[in-house]
Amino acid sequence: MRTLVLGDLHLSSHTPKGVERDLERLLHEHGGSRVVFAGDFFDLSAEAGKPRDLETGFAAHPQTKAALANHVDRGGELVFLSGNHDPEIASITEFFPRGVRVSPWFFRDGGLHVEHGHLYDPDNAPAHPLASARGTLGVHFVEEFIAKTGAFAYLNANDKTPLELFWNAFRWYGRRGPFVVYTYFEAAFAALAKSGPFYKPESPAGLEAFLEDAGVDEATARALMDERAIPTMTSLRDTVARLYLDRVTATVSILAGLGAFALGRRKLAAVLGAAGLAGLVVSWSRGHDRYGGKVPARLDAAADRVRRAAGADLVVFGHAHEIADRDGYSNTASFAFPRNVPGRPFLEIENGRAERRFLTSAL
């Protein structure tokens, strides 16, 4: 059976309708094939004030539900992998009585190993591969910042420096900019309150059942577990650094020093200014842009480790939203949000190799 792999559709009530139409066309053009959705099929974390269930997801995309059912009726197979934004996907088999498989972690077929890839990104890695990513820093910000403000432009620009993110709030949202900035900091301090000594990881059961369904032994699963990233929120210091709050605090100290100087409080101004400048020096010594481009690089490095641990020939991830194609590793990129490519990207697996394909569309 021919296998297609695509990822990161992020279907929600905010997703452009063209994504749904193009997915329907792709399924129609590849009838009878196995289609593997490599995580984040839905993005229910972006649905503010709505239930986090698949009824909500399909209510916004009835054509998608019909297209999936039609693909199965025509002899095709569907495989859904959990991503950091859609752990609820596990219940999708309730909507399709046959032709659908679900995995909370990875899919194996011979030498092919497919998983979403968020396990290798500290901001989105849960404490256990079978745990929901809802308690991670990345999902926290989607729920508590992006969904609450409607600032969806940040979904694909969340690795920028704080100054860029600050100015973008006003450039993208105009008079709503102050509310967007305020909500960001509200979400940031809420994240701190759940980090470090306050971090409470989920301890899921069900490893034996997963191993039986996935067809791998426990030793292989344990070896793969050892390769996952340590969640950012396990460390209060790492959470502060990831949110650039050290740099924000230093900047506030400098501004306060300027204010004190204007009021004639020169000694206080000197202390505040010196503390702020020292803080900025320390912060900048750790890198101007600490996180830009890091996720694709982390997944690329993790792919080689996963190949060795799993004994796989080809590893396919999603999550990074950027194309990667090299010997032994491919990344689907985002079907919904392609970047600088001629269409919506997906992979066709032929003879154990990933062939890059694009669905042309009026994006």
C-alpha positions, 0 to 999 in steps of 0.5 A: 500500500502506498503511504503518504505522510503529512503533518501540522494541519492545525485544524480549528475554527480559525484555519483558512478554509483552503486547507480543508478543500486541499486536504479533500482534494489530496485524499480524492487524488490518492484513493486507496492509499495509507495516509499518515497524519503526523500529529497536530491534525487538530489544534483544539488548544486554539479554541477559546471557550469551547470544549476540547473534543473532536465534536468541536473540531469536526463541527468547524470542518464537516467537509473534512469528516466526510472526506476522511470517511470517503477515503476509508470507504474507497479502501484507504487507510488513515493513521493519526498520531498525537501531536502537542496540540491534539492529544484528543485525537485518540478518540477519533476511532469513535467517528470511524468504525474501520480503516483508522488507526491511532497512536499516542506516540509513533507509527512503525512500518518496517524501517519507517518510523513516524512521530510528531517530533514534539518530544525533542522540543523542550518547550513542547515535550511532556514528561512521558511520551504517552502523556498529554502535552497540555501541561507544556510551555508551548501549549500553555501559551496557545491556550492562555495567550493566543486563544484569549487574544486571537493573536494567531499570527504568533503561532508561526512566529513564536521563536522571535526575540522579545523586542520583535514580539513586542513591536509585532503586537502593535504592528499586527493588532494596532489598538489591541496591542496593549491588551496583547502585550498584557495578556502575554505577560499574564500568561508568562507569570502563570507559566512561572507559577507552574514551573520548577518546584511547582511542576507536576508531570502526568504519569500515564499508564498503558505502556504495555498496551501501546507496545503491543499495538505498535509492535515493538519491544519494551527495550526499544521503547525505553531506548527511544524514551531516553532520547526525549527532551527534558521539559522546559518547565521542569526548571524555573530558571530555564522557563525564565530564560525561555520567556526572556524575562531576565531581559525584560526585568533588566530593561524595566530596571533601566527604565526605572533608573531613568525615571528616578534620574528625572525625579532627582533620585540620582543614587537610586537611578545609578543602582537601578541603571547599573543593575539593569545594564548588568542584567542585559550583559548577562542576558546577551552573553547567552545569545541575542536570539536564543531560540530562533531556528532551534526547533528544526535543528533539534529535530534534525539531531534527534532523528539520527538518535531515533534511527539508532534507538529504533533500528529504523531506516527512515525517520519522519517528523512534523512539528517544526513546520519546516521542510527537511529532506536528507538521508534517513530523515524527512520532515513533513513541514506544515500542510496548512502553513507552507513556507516558501514552497510551491504548494502544500508539502507532504511526503510519499514513501516509495521503496523505503525512501521519502519523496517530496511532493507538493499539492499546488493550491491557491494559497 
